[in-house]
Amino acid sequence: MAKILLVEDDPMISRMLSLRLGMKGHDVDLAENGKIGMEKALASEYDIVLMDMHMPVMDGHQATSALRDAGYSGLIVAVTASVMSQESEAAIKSGCDSYINKPVSENFEQEVQEKLDGKL
């Protein structure tokens, strides 16, 4: 299955999403802030990076912009709690390929798989 980097500062959400994706056979690597996520994404190959947008140290917008500036061309999907269109547009402008809304739905794994299958 896919190698996934989950960048999420909330340990409960991180554990839950990691478990759910792991049960579908995915290999999930974790980062608790955008800086660590950016470093991991540049140091290893991932099929998809799931990026929380609001985190301490370096938020998802900054991390995504920095990754794109560094030449990272992999799939980055924002996972954002804001359902406002401005937030989704801001995630795309910062370099995300797509987004998934939080709280995640019961179809979260399917949404991730669709992003992977489409490679946008």
C-alpha positions, 0 to 999 in steps of 0.5 A: 500500500502507500507510504504516508506522512501524517503531519498533525500536532494533536496526538489523539488525532494523529493516533486515530488517523494513523491507526485507521490508515494502518488498518488499511495496510498503509505505512504511516510516518508521523510528524508533530509539526510542520518543521519536522514534517518538512524535514521528513518529506525532504529526507524520504519518499512518500506517496502522500503527505497529509498536512494539518494547516494549524500547528505550532512551530511551523504551520501547514501553510509555511511547511507546504510553501517551504517544501514547494520552494525546495522543489518537493513535487510529491502529493500534499493534501491539507487536512483542515478543520476549517470548512470555509472556502477561504481556508481551502483556497489558502491551502491550495495557494500555499502549494497543497494539491487538495484538501480533506476536511476535519473532523474527518468523516467515516470515509476518510480512508476512502478519501485518502485512497481517492487522492492517491489513485488520482495522484491529482 
